[in-house]
Every structure is written in structure tokens, then in C-alpha cells.
Amino acid sequence: MGKLIISVIPPVVAILFSLITKEVNISLIAGIFVGALIYTGFDPVAAISTIFEIMSERVGANLTVLVFLILLGMLVSTLNRSGATDEYARWAGRKLTTRRGTLLATMALGIIIFIDDYFNCLTVGTVMRPLTDRNRISREKLAYIIDSTAAPVVILAPVSSWAAAVGTALPPGSSIDGFALFLSTIPVNFYAWFCMLVVLVSTITNIDFGKMKKYEDIAEEKDVQIEMEITRDGNAEVYDLIAPVVVLIISSIMAMLYTGGIFEGKTVSAAFADCDSALSLCLGGIMTMIFVAALYLPRKIITSKEYMEDLVEGFKNMVPTILILSFAWTLSGICSADFLNTGGAVSYFVTHMNIPLFIVPVIFFVLAMFLALSTGTSWGTFAILLPIAISIFSDDLSYLTVLTAAAVLSGAVCGDHLSPISDTTIMSSTGAECNHLNHVETQAQYGGLAALCAAISYLVSGLAGSGWIGLLLGVLMVLGFFAYLSFKRKKENKPFSE
């Protein structure tokens, strides 16, 4: 227990500092430095050396992710310069004239882009931000929808890199087929389903609660009409925005198939499972920037000088995100098996608990959520807890095995979704151009509702022996919560906004 407490001190410090200071970078630095001090026996010189060692390794390992961020920043800067974003906002604004319609369209786009969560976070924000601004939707709400249709959607998609992560996390020599296990967990991945249900119901009913309501009320009072009535002074068309986004999607998917070995005889599903998603996104980003140059420059939508300036400006715009990600990865490295071994401490705690089998799923859900929240990584949580979950049930693909594996995946996505140091949380803030800590605070209450319903559903499903009972119960709890809010608002005679 002592090792467990010590190993979680760094992320706890980071979270507490973020709540107190409202500054994410200084909070991450505090967590990193405390973790390094603990690891080095409170030797400050050795601690600083350790920090740079970890940062060098972790940033280097994720270099392709940073390159993709830079390429996407360049693309966004170029699209904005061309006037294509404004023209698209004018066109789509004539179709989507209500808050509800815009939010539903944002959610639908997030679900459609299910291949990769990084790609989802940044692309949906780029496309939908002008429309949400026009319809007086807060950046916090946009960031929440982006985040809630990223990892929670990808974890339900068999054709994604996440399916491979589940398969590779199984213990060596396991007789269970990783892909078959992943497919079996989809119906009982409660947090992912309930998370999207909360988004859908809150959008349809126009009901917000907690801190999100405050930001939504502020956004509704803004006068954005002047911004949308600027006289058009360029010759960009709607397709000048849509075409690059489509090219980015198609080229990224093709690159995933390529890096996964589709030309080596592998099937489509196997290629997606074995692909290098970060490298594939980089390749897609490069192809898209070449396409944009070929689309814009001959038509003089922008000049070659402006195109080169946008490359620099796009890089500069991504520096704050790169900085946060670098610190987040370093903090995650401090908690890794080579240093404080947070995962190992959790594993030891789990394996020495003598508990009834029917409550194993809910315990693994809570542990996975706690571990992912602390480390900011869902894949690392899969790798730590899935082998333990499988070994408890003797490598047998039974009902409880599937339910417990689903609880691990669900809890990992939940913790990653709510963690302020998660890369997808950071990228959702970036995509929406929203203050990061505002996004974390407003999302926590919505995610907390889905997490509570998921935990109760896993407990009931383990006891009843049926995942469908747990799923139905969770849906009823979410609907009941919003019915209560609706009744409360009607009682207060506060009309819904359109």
C-alpha cells in the first residue's frame, strides 16, 4: 500500500496544482519535479538530470505525433488565410441555424471520424469551430463534444489502431484471440456508450449543468453577428475547405493501410491493427499540404510567400500544445515501470485482493479509471491491467472474462477522458481553441455522470450475469438524470434556448 501511495503522488500533485493555480504547465512541472525527487531520493541535481532523461526519451518516442500536430497547425493556418474557413461558415451557417442542429452535426462528424482519436480531436475542431461560434456555443462545449466523440468512439470501432492495442496487451501464450475479445467487449463497454448518450441527450434537450452551464450562458449573450457579416474579399469557395479535409481523411486512411502492410498481403482489418497510426497521420498531413498548395497557388487564393508564412505561423500556433504534451508525456514517464512504477503498484494491489468474482468487473473499472486518470494514458492502462484480468479467469473467454476486459477498456477510456494530462484531452482543447483547464473542469461533471452509471452497471451486470441488464440500467439512469433536470427547470419556469 505504501508503494501505491508513493507512486501516485506526482499526478496527484499535478492535479491539485492545476485546481489551485489554474495553470496547466506549472502544474505539470510541479508533478514532474516531485516525482523525480521521490525517485532520486530527494537529490535535486539527480532529479533534474532524470527529468531531462525521461523527457528526451518520451518526446523522441512521440516525435511523429508532434510532427502531425505541426502539419495540422500549418493546414489550419493556411485554410484561415485563404478565406475558405469563413466561406464554409457562411455556407454551413445557412444550413445549421440553431444550437441544437450545430451540436448534433458536431457530434455526427466526431463519430464519422472514428479511425484515430488524435485526428478526430483536431479535425472536428477545425471544421466546426466557426459554426459553433456563430451559433453562440461555448468553446468549452465544443471541446467536450470533440473529446467525447474521440476515444469513446474509437474504443468501439473494430477498424482502428485501438483494437490492436487490446490484442497486444494480452499475456504471452494466451489462447484468447485478441480481436475476438475486442469485439466481445463492444456491447458492454459501458462508459463509452453512456458518454455518447450524455452528449446526445444534453444536446437534444438543450440542458446543461454544472460549470458548463455558466460558460454556455456567457456564450449565448455574445454578439457574434458582426463577425459573420464581414464582406467577402477573397475568391475561396466552400470546397477549398472541404476538399483538403477529405484529402486528409482519405490519405491518412490509405497511409494506415500502407504502414500496416496492406501491400504485403495482409487483410484490411489486419493492416489497420498493425499500422503505425502516428506515422500514417504524418504522411496524410504532408500529402494534404501538397494538395493545398496545388489547389490554392495556381488560382492565386494565396501567394507562395503567404503559403510559406502560414507554415511558420502554423508551427508557432502549435507550440503551446507541444509544450503541454511534452510535460504530460514526461509526467507519464515518471510514473512508468522504469521509474516510480505506478502500474506495478496497482497490479500488486489487485493481485493480493481476495474478492468475490462478481464484483471483479466494477473493481477493475475503478482501478483502470484511477490508473488512466493518474498517468494520462489508456493504452498503458490496457497493458497493465488486461493481463491481470485475463489471468484471474484462467485464460477462458467466459462471460466474466469479457465483462472484466470491457471494464478495463471502459475505465481506461474514462480516466483518459477525464485526465488533465491526457494527450487527447489536451488536443481537444487545442482543436476547440479552448482554455485547457476550463475544458477539464466542465467535462469532469458530464464524464462523472457517465462514469457513475458505468460503475453501477458493471456491478449489476456481474451480479445478474447479463451485460444487457447493466446496459439498460445505465441508459435509464442517464435518461432519469436529465428528466430530473428537465422537471427542475420547468418548475423554475426557465425556458430552453434554441
N, C-alpha and C positions, 0 to 999 in steps of 0.2 A: 504493500500500500504506500509505503514511503517513496519508493521509486516512481510510482504512478503520480503521486502529488508533485514531486520534484520535476518530472518530465513535462508536466502541463503548465508549469509556472510561466515560461516565456509567452505562449499565446494568450494566457490569462492577463498578463501584464499589458500586452499589446491591446487587447480588447478594452481593458479598464482605462488605459491612457486615451484610447480613442473616444470613450464616453466622456472623459473629463476635459480633454484638450480640444476635441472636435477636429484634430489634425491627424490625418492618417499616416503621413510619412514619419513624423516624430514618434508616433505610437509604435510603428513597426520597428524603428530603430531602437526604441527602448526595449521591446521584446527580444530583439536580436542580441543586444548587448547583455541583457540579464541572462539569457540562455548561454551565451559564450562564457560569461563569468562563472556560471554554475559548472559548465563542462570543464573549464580550465582550473577549477579550484580557486576562483576569485583572484587570478593573476591578470591584471588589466592589459599588460603587453601581450601576453599569450592569447587573451580573449580577442584583441583587435586583429592579431595575426590569423586566428581561427575564423573570424568573420570574413576576412578577405579571401581566405582559402575556400570557404563554403560558397561565397558569392561568385567567385571565379568559376567554380565547378557548375553551380546551378544555372547561372546566366549563360555559360557556354553550352550547357546541355539543352537550353531552350532558345538558342540563338535564332533558329528558323521561325519560332513564334514571334520574336521581336522583329525580324525582317518582314514578316507578313503584316504586322501592325504598321510598320513604316510604309509599306506599299499601299496599304489601305488608307493611311493618312494622306499619302500623295494623291490617291484616287479621289478622295473626298474633297481635297483642296482644289483639284482640277475641275471636278464637277461643279463646285461652288463658283469658281472663277468663270466658267463657261456660261453661267446663267441657266443651265439645264435643271438645276435643283429648283429654282424659282418658277421656271416654266412648268415643271412637273407639279409643283404645289398648286399653281393656278388651275391646271387641268384637273388634277385629282380633287382639288377643293370644290369643284363644281359637282363632283360625284359624291363626295363624302362631306356632307354639310352639318352633320350632328356629331356630338361627342361619342355617342354610342357606336355609330357606324365606323368612325375612325378607330376607336379602340378595338372593335371586332376585326377590322381589316388588319390592324397591327398584330393581333393575336394569330389570325389566319396566316399571315406572312411568316411569323415565327414558327408555326407548325410546319409549313411547307418547306422551310429551310432546315431540314432535320439531319442533314449529313454530318454537320460538325457544330459544336456549341460555340467555338470562337467565331466562326464565320457568321453564325446566327446573330450573336451579340452585336457585332459591328455593322453588318449589312442592314438589319432591320432598323437600327437607329438612324443610319444614313438616309434610308428611303422614307421613313415615316415621320421623322422629326419635324419637317416643315408643316406637315398636315396636323400633327398634334399641337404644335404651337398656334396654328391658325384657329383651331377649334378649342383653344383655351384649356388644354390638357397639360398638367404639370410635367416637367421633366422627370420628377420622381415617379409619377405613374407610368410614364413611358419606360423608364429604366426597369421598373418592377415587371412590366409585361414582357420586356425583352428577356430578362433573367428567368422568368417563369416559363418561357417557351424555348429555352435553350437546353440546359442539362435535363430538366424533367421530360422534355420531348425526346431528346437523343437517347436517353436510357430506355425508352420504349421502342426504339427503331432497330430492327434486326440488321438493316443495311447501314452500319455505322462503325466507326473505329471503337466505340464503346463495347460492342458485342465481343470484339477481340480481347479487350481488356478483361472481360469476365472469364473468357476461356483460358487465358494465360495465367489467371490468378488461382486456378485450381491446383491442388497439391500434386507434385510429381508422382506419376504412376496411377493417378486416379482413373477409374474405369468409367467415370461420368463424362459424357460428351459436353464440352463447354457451350457449344452453340445451342444444343438441345436444352441445356439448363437455362440459358438466357431466355429462350422462347417460352419456357415454362413459367418464368418469373413475371412475364409481362402483365398477365391479368391481376396479379397480386402485388404489383409494385405500387402500393397504396399512396405513398407520398406524391409520386409523380402524377397520378390520376387526380388526387384531391387538390394538388397545387393548381393544375389547369382548371379544375372545376371552380375553385375560388375565383380565378381570373374571369372565367366565363360568367358566373353568377353576379359578381360585383359589377361587371360591365353591363350586362342586360338590365339589372335593376337600378343602375346608377347609384349604388350605395357604397360609400367609402367610410372607413372608420380609423380610429387612432390618429397617428401623426400624418398619415396620407391625406386625411380629410382636410387638415389645415392647409397643406400645400395645394390641394385641389381647389379649395375655396379662394386662395390667393390667385391661382391661375385663372379662375373664372372671372375675376374682377379686372384682369388686364385688358387693355385696349390694344389688340394686335391688328386691327383692321388697316391701320395706316401702313404697317409693314407689308401687307399683302396687296396694296394698291399702287406700288411703285411702278412707274411707267417702264415698259419693256424697252431695253436699249440694246439688246443683242439679237442674234439670229439663231439661237439654240432652240431646238424642238424637244418635245416630250421624249422622243425615242433616244435623244442624246443622253438621257439619264437611264432609261430602261435598258437600252442595248448594252451598255457597259456592265450593268448588274447581271443581266442574263449571261453575258460572256464570262463574267467572273464565276457564276454558278456552274456553268457547263464546263469551263476549263478546269475548275477545281475538282469537279467530279471525275473528269477524264484523267486528271493527274493522279487522283486517288487510285483509280483502276490501274494506271501505269506503274505507280510505285508499289502497288500491291501485287504486281506480277500477272496482269491480265494477258500480256503478250507472251508469257511463259507457260500458258496453258491452264491457268487457274480459272475457276468459275468466278462469276461476278461477286457472289457472296464471299467467297474466299479472298478475292482481291481486296474488297472493302475491309475485311477482317485483318488483313496483313499489311495494309497501306501505312505509309508514313504521312499522317494527316497534316502535320505542320509543314513538311516539305511540299506536299501537294498544294496547300494553300498558297505557299510562296510562288510556286510555278503558275498557279492560276492568277495570282496578283500580277506577276510580270507580264503574262500574256494579255491581261486586261489593260495594263498601262500602254503596251504596244498598240493594242486595238484602239484605245482612246486617242493616241497620237495620230493614227491613221484616219480616225473619224473626224477629228477636230481641225487638225492643221491645214489640210487641203481646202477646207471650207472657211478658213480664217475665223473660226469661232474663238480661238485663242491663237496668239502668235507663238512661235518657237521659244522666244525669250520668256513669255508668260508661262509656258509649259515647264521650262526649266526652273523658274521661280517657284512654281507650285510644288515641284519635287522637294525643294528645300523647305518650303513653308509646311508641307505635309509632314515632313520629318520633325520639324520643330513642334508641331501640334501634338505629336505623339510622345514627346519627351516626358510629360508628367505621368502618363500611363506606364511608360517603360520604367520610370523610376519606382513607381508603386509596385509593379510586378517584380522588379529586381529585389526589392526589400522583402516582398511576400515570399518569393522563392527562397531567399536566404533564411528567413524565419522557419520555413518548412524544412530546410536543410538542417537547421539546428535541432529540429525535432526528429530527424531521420534516424535510422538504425545505426549509422556510423557515429552518432554523437549522443544526444540525450535518449534516443530510442523510445519515444513516446508510444509508438505502436507496439513495441515489445513489452512494455509495461502493461498496456491494455490487454495484450494476449495472455500474459501470465495471470492477470486478474481474472480473465474469463475462464481459463482452463482449470483454475483452482476453485471455481464456484460449484457447489453441489446443489443443483436446482431441478425442479420438475421439468420434463421435456416440453410440456405445452406452453410454458412461458419463455422458452428459449428464443422464439422469434422476436417478441417485443423487447427482450433484453438486448439482443443483437441490434435491433433497430436503434435503441437509445445509445448503445456503445458506438455504433457506426456514425450516428449523428454527432456525438460528442467528439470522436476522433477527427472527423472531417471538419467540424467547426474549429477545432484546435489547430489543425495543420493546413487547412485550406485546400485539401486535395481529396477528391473522391476516388481516383484510381489507386492512390496509395492505400486508402482505406479498404478497397476491394482486396488488394494484395495481402493485407494483414489479416483481415477477418474471415474471408471466404474459406481459406484452407482450414481454419479452426471450426467453422460452421459445418463443413463437409465431414471432417473427422469425427465430430460428435455423433453423427448418424451413420457411421461405418461405411462411408462411400456408397450409399444407397440412394437412388433417386426417388425417395419416398415423398409423401405429401409434406411432412415436416421439414425435409431437406430443402425442397423447393421454396416453402414458405420462409424458412430461415435465410436462405440465399437471397430471396426477394427483399427480406427485411434489411439485410446488409446493404444491398444496392440502394434501396429506398432511403435508409438512414444516411448513407454516404452522400447521396444527391441532396438530401435535406440539409446536412451540415455544410456541404459545399455551397449550397444556395444561400444560406444564412450567414456564412462566414465573411467577415470584413476583409480577410486576407486571401480569399479565393480569387483566382485569376478570372473566372467567369463573372464574378460579382464586380470586379474592377473593370472588366471590359464592357459590362452592361452600363455602368456609369459613364464610361467613355463614349459608347455608342449613342447614349441619350444626351451627352454633354451635361450631365447632372453631377452636382456635388456628391462625392463618393459616400461620405458618412450620412448625408441625407438619404441616399438610396438605401444604405444598410438599415437605418433606423425605421424608415417607412415600410420596407419589405419585411422586417422581422415579425411584425404583428400578423400579416397575412400568411407568411410562411409558418408562423407559430400555430395558427389555426389548423392548417393542413397537417402539421406535424402531430398535434394533439389527436386529431381524428385518425391519423395513420397508426399511432401507438395503440389507441383503443381498439382499432380494427385488427391489428396483429394479435393482441391479447385474446379477443373474442374468436378470431379465426383459429388460433392454436387450441383453444378450449373446445370449440364446436366441431373442429375437424373439417371446416369448409371455408375456403377463401372467399366464395361468393357471398356468404353471410357477412363477413367483415367488410367487403366492398360495398354492399348495400347499406350496412350500418353507417359507414363513413360518409356516403353520399347523403343519407338522411340527416346526419349531424351537420354537414356543411349547409344544406338547404334550410335546416331548422335554425341555424345561427342567423342566416340572412333574413329568414322570415321574422325572427325576433327583432332584428334591426329595422325591418320594414314596418312592423307593427309599432315599434317605439317612435319612429319618425312620424307616422300618421297620427299617433297620439299627440305629438308635439306640434302637429299642423305645419310641418315643414315640407313644402312640395319638392319633388325631384327636379333636377335641372336637365335640360335637354342638350 
